[in-house]
Amino acid sequence: MNSILSRLLWVLLAAITLTTFLAAVQGYQSSMRRASTLFDSELQALAQTLISARPQTQVKTSLFAWQIWHQGELVSDSGHVSDRPLTDIQQGFDEGNFLGQRWRVFSLHDADSMVQVAQPLAQRFDLAESLILSAMTPLIISIPLLAMIIGLIVTRALKPLTSLAERLRATRVEELGEIDSAYVPGELKPVVDTINRLFARVDEAFTREKRFASDAAHELRTPLSILRITAHNISVMQSPPPELIQALQAGVERMSHVVDQILLLNRTNPEHFTKRLLPLRIDKLAQDVIADMFEQIDGKQQSIELQASETTVAGDEFTLRTLLQNLIGNASKYTPAGGNILVNIVNQGRQVALSVEDSGSGISPDERQRALQRFYRIGGDRHTSDTEGCGLGLSIVQQIAQLHGAQFELDDSEVLGGLAARVVFKGHPA
């Protein structure tokens, strides 16, 4: 049963039915006590009357049985009982069986006389049942009517939820606007607030994916066009010159680099990435990355220095390796031949600062925020370094920093005069 309305109706009806049943039981017990008290008083009054009047004739009745004894002899009775006492008790109440049923007996002793008066207990039960049925029958009959009334009330009370469901059903992906919670009942406001936050995240993701697809298509169009032209030129030549073969290889390399960066950007997206942050020696990881990239750095006659002590952060090895590769790769790419690169890792108490500085041309302050955008390259394809790229490296670094709860910023290098890319992590206890 998945309907809230059905659940509420069944729960309320069950509660009403149970309450009615308990009230019936309580009413029956109360009616029995009151009936017993009433009939006992009636027996006492009848006994007082008989002992005072002392009738000498038989008075037959089906409602009562009675005997009058004087000095141990039966002098009068109701005519349908035996000539033995109704009970052995000479004073007070008792119960006994005779004439095929159970009786309530009251004995009253006065000097040398005794009166015993009895009444069938079935009369008391019949009266109690009559009273309880009279009281409970209207309640039992009213249960279906109560079910209808409760159903109408609950349906009306759930109308805001139904309206919210209809609005959500009619919402299209292109119209994920915020739902106004001003006229929403207080119980639904947390739900509406959660939906609004979800809508904001979905809209942001949808916008990001559309922009990503558009930028990726634009970025891939250029190398594909170059590859197509180069391939065509080679196909019409019997002996293509080495320059064309090199151009084709360069185009393939650029295409491969763009695809790799796009895949990395998508893989490190906070919406897709599952965090598994473990204690990690970031100084050791930096050594490994520098060793892997040393051939590229040495090819430009650049020098690279690592200044770090043993430092641990909570991180994911793959993404932090990617972060270091992008930062060091960018530093090498945009630093002239013979330039310098400095990788510095400093433990600052509860924080760990990682910086990669170079002696290149740097980035002007008014361009630094735009440099973090996807596919944005300062100067476009005419960058002063004449180095090809796709404009995704810093965007990937920023995403990875966000995954680790770190701060990423670009600044001027006070040591080497170029760019300083700095990432500040939360430290990990030793």
C-alpha positions as CSV (number, residue, x, y, z in Angstrom):
1,M,0.0,0.0,0.0
2,N,1.9,3.1,-1.3
3,S,-0.9,5.7,-1.0
4,I,-0.6,8.1,1.9
5,L,-4.3,8.7,1.8
6,S,-5.1,5.0,2.1
7,R,-2.6,4.6,4.9
8,L,-4.1,7.5,6.8
9,L,-7.6,6.2,6.3
10,W,-6.8,2.7,7.5
11,V,-4.8,4.0,10.5
12,L,-7.5,6.4,11.6
13,L,-10.3,3.8,11.0
14,A,-8.4,1.2,12.9
15,A,-7.8,3.7,15.8
16,I,-11.5,4.6,15.8
17,T,-12.6,0.9,15.7
18,L,-10.2,0.0,18.5
19,T,-11.3,2.9,20.6
20,T,-14.9,2.0,20.1
21,F,-14.2,-1.6,21.1
22,L,-12.3,-0.6,24.2
23,A,-15.1,1.9,25.1
24,A,-17.7,-1.0,24.6
25,V,-15.7,-3.3,26.9
26,Q,-15.3,-0.5,29.5
27,G,-19.0,0.4,29.1
28,Y,-20.1,-3.2,29.5
29,Q,-18.1,-3.6,32.7
30,S,-19.4,-0.3,34.1
31,S,-23.0,-1.2,33.2
32,M,-22.6,-4.5,34.9
33,R,-21.4,-2.8,38.1
34,R,-24.2,-0.3,38.0
35,A,-26.8,-2.9,37.3
36,S,-25.5,-5.1,40.1
37,T,-25.7,-2.2,42.5
38,L,-29.2,-1.3,41.3
39,F,-30.5,-4.9,41.5
40,D,-28.9,-5.5,44.9
41,S,-30.6,-2.4,46.3
42,E,-33.9,-3.8,44.8
43,L,-33.4,-7.2,46.5
44,Q,-32.7,-5.4,49.8
45,A,-35.8,-3.3,49.5
46,L,-37.9,-6.4,48.6
47,A,-36.5,-8.3,51.6
48,Q,-37.4,-5.4,53.9
49,T,-40.9,-5.3,52.6
50,L,-41.4,-9.1,52.9
51,I,-40.1,-9.3,56.4
52,S,-42.3,-6.5,57.5
53,A,-45.5,-7.7,55.7
54,R,-45.0,-11.4,56.3
55,P,-47.5,-12.6,53.6
56,Q,-49.0,-16.0,54.4
57,T,-49.9,-16.9,50.8
58,Q,-47.9,-17.8,47.7
59,V,-47.2,-15.0,45.3
60,K,-45.8,-16.5,42.1
61,T,-43.5,-14.3,39.9
62,S,-40.8,-15.2,37.3
63,L,-38.7,-12.1,38.2
64,F,-37.9,-13.1,41.8
65,A,-37.9,-16.1,44.1
66,W,-38.4,-15.7,47.8
67,Q,-38.9,-17.5,51.1
68,I,-40.0,-16.5,54.6
69,W,-38.8,-18.6,57.5
70,H,-40.0,-18.4,61.0
71,Q,-38.2,-20.4,63.7
72,G,-36.8,-22.7,61.1
73,E,-40.0,-23.4,59.3
74,L,-41.0,-22.2,55.9
75,V,-44.2,-20.1,56.3
76,S,-44.4,-18.5,52.8
77,D,-42.6,-18.5,49.4
78,S,-43.0,-17.6,45.8
79,G,-44.3,-21.0,44.9
80,H,-41.8,-22.2,42.5
81,V,-38.9,-23.1,44.8
82,S,-38.1,-26.1,47.0
83,D,-38.8,-26.2,50.7
84,R,-35.1,-25.9,51.4
85,P,-33.4,-22.5,52.1
86,L,-32.2,-20.8,48.9
87,T,-28.7,-20.4,50.6
88,D,-27.0,-21.4,53.8
89,I,-26.1,-17.7,54.5
90,Q,-28.6,-16.1,56.9
91,Q,-27.4,-12.5,56.4
92,G,-26.1,-10.8,53.2
93,F,-25.6,-11.6,49.6
94,D,-24.7,-15.0,48.0
95,E,-25.1,-16.8,44.6
96,G,-26.6,-20.2,44.0
97,N,-27.9,-22.5,41.4
98,F,-31.5,-23.8,41.3
99,L,-34.4,-24.1,38.9
100,G,-31.9,-24.5,36.1
101,Q,-30.1,-21.1,36.3
102,R,-27.8,-19.0,38.4
103,W,-29.4,-16.7,41.1
104,R,-28.3,-13.7,43.2
105,V,-29.6,-14.3,46.7
106,F,-30.0,-11.8,49.6
107,S,-30.8,-13.1,53.1
108,L,-32.2,-10.8,55.9
109,H,-32.4,-12.1,59.4
110,D,-34.7,-10.5,62.0
111,A,-35.1,-12.0,65.5
112,D,-36.6,-15.5,64.9
113,S,-37.5,-14.8,61.3
114,M,-35.5,-14.8,58.0
115,V,-36.3,-13.7,54.5
116,Q,-34.4,-14.9,51.4
117,V,-34.9,-13.1,48.1
118,A,-33.3,-14.2,44.8
119,Q,-33.1,-12.8,41.3
120,P,-31.8,-14.6,38.1
121,L,-28.4,-13.2,37.1
122,A,-29.4,-13.5,33.4
123,Q,-31.7,-10.4,34.0
124,R,-28.7,-8.4,35.0
125,F,-26.7,-9.5,32.0
126,D,-29.6,-8.7,29.7
127,L,-29.9,-5.2,31.2
128,A,-26.2,-4.5,30.9
129,E,-26.2,-5.7,27.2
130,S,-29.2,-3.6,26.5
131,L,-27.5,-0.5,27.9
132,I,-24.2,-1.1,26.1
133,L,-25.9,-1.8,22.8
134,S,-28.0,1.3,23.2
135,A,-24.8,3.3,23.8
136,M,-22.5,1.7,21.2
137,T,-24.9,1.1,18.3
138,P,-24.8,4.7,17.1
139,L,-21.0,4.7,17.3
140,I,-20.8,1.5,15.3
141,I,-23.2,2.8,12.7
142,S,-21.4,6.1,12.4
143,I,-18.0,4.4,11.5
144,P,-18.7,4.3,7.7
145,L,-19.9,7.9,7.9
146,L,-16.7,8.8,9.9
147,A,-14.6,7.1,7.2
148,M,-16.2,9.3,4.5
149,I,-15.7,12.5,6.5
150,I,-12.1,11.6,7.4
151,G,-11.4,10.7,3.7
152,L,-12.7,14.1,2.6
153,I,-10.7,15.9,5.3
154,V,-7.5,14.0,4.5
155,T,-7.9,14.5,0.8
156,R,-8.3,18.2,1.3
157,A,-5.3,18.3,3.7
158,L,-3.2,16.5,1.1
159,K,-4.2,18.8,-1.7
160,P,-1.0,20.9,-1.4
161,L,1.0,17.7,-1.8
162,T,-1.1,16.7,-4.9
163,S,-0.6,20.2,-6.4
164,L,3.2,19.9,-5.8
165,A,3.2,16.6,-7.5
166,E,1.3,17.9,-10.5
167,R,3.7,20.9,-10.8
168,L,6.7,18.6,-10.7
169,R,5.1,16.3,-13.3
170,A,4.6,19.2,-15.6
171,T,8.1,20.6,-15.1
172,R,10.5,20.3,-18.1
173,V,14.2,20.0,-18.0
174,E,14.5,23.4,-19.6
175,E,12.3,25.0,-16.9
176,L,13.8,24.0,-13.6
177,G,12.8,27.1,-11.8
178,E,12.6,27.5,-8.1
179,I,9.3,26.5,-6.5
180,D,7.8,29.3,-4.4
181,S,7.5,28.0,-0.8
182,A,5.6,31.1,0.5
183,Y,2.2,29.5,0.2
184,V,3.3,25.9,1.0
185,P,2.3,24.4,4.3
186,G,5.0,24.2,7.0
187,E,5.2,20.4,6.8
188,L,6.1,20.6,3.0
189,K,8.6,23.4,3.2
190,P,11.6,21.1,3.9
191,V,10.5,19.0,0.9
192,V,10.2,22.1,-1.3
193,D,13.5,23.4,-0.1
194,T,15.2,20.1,-0.9
195,I,13.6,20.0,-4.3
196,N,14.7,23.5,-5.0
197,R,18.3,22.6,-4.1
198,L,18.1,19.5,-6.3
199,F,16.7,21.6,-9.1
200,A,19.5,24.1,-8.8
201,R,22.1,21.3,-8.9
202,V,20.4,19.6,-11.9
203,D,20.1,22.9,-13.7
204,E,23.8,23.7,-13.0
205,A,24.8,20.3,-14.2
206,F,22.6,20.5,-17.3
207,T,24.0,24.0,-18.1
208,R,27.6,22.7,-17.5
209,E,27.0,19.7,-19.7
210,K,25.6,21.8,-22.6
211,R,28.5,24.2,-22.3
212,F,30.9,21.3,-22.1
213,A,29.5,19.7,-25.2
214,S,29.5,23.0,-27.1
215,D,33.1,23.8,-26.0
216,A,34.3,20.2,-26.7
217,A,32.8,20.3,-30.2
218,H,34.4,23.6,-30.9
219,E,37.8,22.5,-29.5
220,L,37.8,19.3,-31.5
221,R,36.7,20.9,-34.7
222,T,40.1,22.6,-35.3
223,P,42.4,19.5,-34.9
224,L,39.9,17.4,-36.9
225,S,39.9,20.0,-39.8
226,I,43.7,20.1,-39.7
227,L,43.9,16.3,-39.8
228,R,41.4,16.1,-42.6
229,I,43.3,18.6,-44.7
230,T,46.7,17.0,-44.0
231,A,45.3,13.5,-44.7
232,H,43.9,14.7,-48.0
233,N,47.2,16.3,-49.0
234,I,49.0,13.2,-48.2
235,S,46.5,11.0,-50.2
236,V,47.0,13.0,-53.4
237,M,50.8,12.9,-53.2
238,Q,52.9,9.9,-54.3
239,S,55.8,10.9,-52.0
240,P,54.5,13.2,-49.3
241,P,57.2,15.4,-47.7
242,P,58.3,14.7,-44.1
243,E,56.7,18.0,-43.0
244,L,53.2,16.7,-43.8
245,I,53.8,13.5,-41.9
246,Q,55.1,15.4,-38.9
247,A,52.0,17.7,-39.2
248,L,49.8,14.7,-39.2
249,Q,51.5,13.2,-36.2
250,A,51.3,16.6,-34.4
251,G,47.6,16.8,-35.1
252,V,47.1,13.3,-33.8
253,E,49.0,14.2,-30.7
254,R,47.0,17.3,-30.1
255,M,43.8,15.4,-30.7
256,S,44.8,12.7,-28.2
257,H,45.8,15.4,-25.7
258,V,42.4,17.2,-26.0
259,V,40.5,13.9,-25.6
260,D,42.6,12.9,-22.6
261,Q,42.0,16.3,-20.9
262,I,38.2,16.1,-21.7
263,L,38.1,12.6,-20.1
264,L,40.0,13.8,-17.1
265,L,37.7,16.8,-16.7
266,N,34.7,14.6,-16.8
267,R,36.2,12.0,-14.5
268,T,37.1,14.6,-11.8
269,N,33.6,16.2,-12.0
270,P,32.3,16.5,-8.4
271,E,28.9,15.1,-9.6
272,H,30.6,11.9,-10.8
273,F,33.6,11.4,-8.6
274,T,33.4,9.1,-5.6
275,K,35.6,10.3,-2.8
276,R,38.1,7.9,-1.3
277,L,40.4,10.2,0.6
278,L,43.2,8.3,2.4
279,P,46.4,9.5,4.1
280,L,48.9,10.2,1.3
281,R,52.6,11.4,1.2
282,I,52.2,14.3,-1.2
283,D,56.0,15.0,-1.1
284,K,56.6,11.4,-2.3
285,L,54.0,11.8,-5.0
286,A,55.6,15.0,-6.2
287,Q,58.9,13.3,-6.5
288,D,57.3,10.5,-8.7
289,V,55.6,13.0,-11.0
290,I,58.8,15.1,-11.4
291,A,60.7,11.9,-12.3
292,D,58.0,10.9,-14.8
293,M,58.1,14.3,-16.5
294,F,61.8,15.0,-16.2
295,E,62.5,14.0,-19.9
296,Q,60.0,16.6,-21.1
297,I,61.5,19.3,-18.8
298,D,65.0,18.3,-19.6
299,G,64.1,18.5,-23.3
300,K,63.6,22.3,-22.9
301,Q,66.9,22.6,-20.9
302,Q,64.8,23.7,-17.9
303,S,65.7,23.1,-14.3
304,I,63.2,21.9,-11.7
305,E,63.6,21.9,-7.9
306,L,61.5,20.3,-5.2
307,Q,61.5,21.8,-1.7
308,A,59.5,19.6,0.6
309,S,59.7,17.6,3.8
310,E,57.7,14.6,4.8
311,T,54.1,15.8,4.5
312,T,50.8,13.9,4.6
313,V,47.4,15.0,3.3
314,A,44.0,13.2,3.0
315,G,43.7,12.7,-0.7
316,D,43.0,10.5,-3.7
317,E,46.3,9.4,-5.4
318,F,45.0,9.4,-9.0
319,T,43.5,12.9,-8.9
320,L,46.4,14.4,-6.9
321,R,48.8,12.9,-9.4
322,T,46.8,14.5,-12.2
323,L,46.8,17.8,-10.4
324,L,50.6,17.8,-10.1
325,Q,51.0,16.7,-13.7
326,N,48.9,19.6,-14.9
327,L,50.6,22.2,-12.7
328,I,54.1,21.0,-13.6
329,G,53.2,20.4,-17.2
330,N,51.8,23.9,-17.5
331,A,54.8,25.4,-15.8
332,S,57.1,23.6,-18.3
333,K,55.0,24.4,-21.3
334,Y,54.8,28.1,-20.7
335,T,58.3,28.6,-19.4
336,P,60.9,29.4,-22.1
337,A,63.8,27.0,-22.8
338,G,66.4,27.2,-20.1
339,G,63.9,28.5,-17.5
340,N,63.3,27.4,-13.9
341,I,60.5,25.6,-12.1
342,L,60.1,25.4,-8.3
343,V,57.8,22.9,-6.6
344,N,57.4,23.8,-2.9
345,I,55.4,21.9,-0.3
346,V,55.1,23.5,3.1
347,N,53.4,22.1,6.2
348,Q,51.6,25.1,7.9
349,G,50.2,23.5,11.0
350,R,46.7,22.3,10.1
351,Q,47.2,23.2,6.4
352,V,49.6,22.0,3.7
353,A,50.5,24.5,0.9
354,L,51.6,23.2,-2.5
355,S,52.9,25.7,-5.0
356,V,54.4,25.4,-8.5
357,E,56.3,28.5,-9.6
358,D,58.0,29.2,-12.9
359,S,60.1,31.9,-14.6
360,G,57.7,32.3,-17.6
361,S,55.6,35.3,-18.6
362,G,52.9,34.6,-16.0
363,I,49.3,35.6,-16.1
364,S,48.0,39.2,-15.6
365,P,45.7,39.6,-12.5
366,D,42.7,40.5,-14.7
367,E,43.0,37.2,-16.7
368,R,43.5,34.8,-13.8
369,Q,39.8,34.1,-13.1
370,R,39.1,33.6,-16.8
371,A,42.1,31.3,-17.0
372,L,40.3,28.8,-14.8
373,Q,37.4,28.6,-17.2
374,R,37.1,25.5,-19.5
375,F,38.7,25.8,-22.9
376,Y,39.9,29.3,-22.2
377,R,43.5,30.1,-23.4
378,I,45.1,33.5,-22.9
379,G,45.7,34.9,-26.3
380,G,43.8,32.0,-27.9
381,D,45.9,29.9,-30.2
382,R,48.3,32.9,-30.6
383,H,49.8,32.6,-27.1
384,T,53.1,34.3,-26.8
385,S,54.7,31.0,-26.0
386,D,53.7,29.5,-29.4
387,T,52.6,26.4,-27.3
388,E,49.5,24.5,-28.3
389,G,47.0,23.6,-25.6
390,C,43.3,23.1,-25.1
391,G,42.6,25.3,-22.1
392,L,41.5,22.6,-19.7
393,G,44.5,22.1,-17.4
394,L,43.7,24.7,-14.8
395,S,40.0,23.8,-14.9
396,I,40.9,20.2,-14.0
397,V,43.3,21.4,-11.2
398,Q,40.5,23.6,-9.8
399,Q,38.0,20.7,-9.8
400,I,40.5,18.4,-8.1
401,A,41.1,21.1,-5.4
402,Q,37.4,21.3,-4.8
403,L,37.1,17.6,-4.4
404,H,39.7,17.7,-1.6
405,G,38.2,20.8,0.0
406,A,41.3,22.7,-0.9
407,Q,41.8,26.3,-2.1
408,F,43.3,27.0,-5.5
409,E,44.7,30.4,-6.6
410,L,47.0,32.0,-9.1
411,D,49.5,34.6,-8.1
412,D,52.8,36.2,-9.1
413,S,56.0,34.2,-8.2
414,E,58.1,36.3,-5.9
415,V,61.0,33.9,-6.4
416,L,61.1,33.2,-10.1
417,G,59.1,36.2,-11.4
418,G,56.6,34.1,-13.4
419,L,53.3,32.4,-12.3
420,A,52.7,30.8,-8.9
421,A,49.9,28.2,-8.8
422,R,49.1,27.5,-5.2
423,V,46.9,24.8,-3.6
424,V,46.2,24.8,0.1
425,F,45.0,21.5,1.6
426,K,43.8,20.6,5.0
427,G,46.5,18.7,6.8
428,H,46.1,15.1,7.9
429,P,47.0,14.1,11.5
430,A,50.1,11.9,11.7
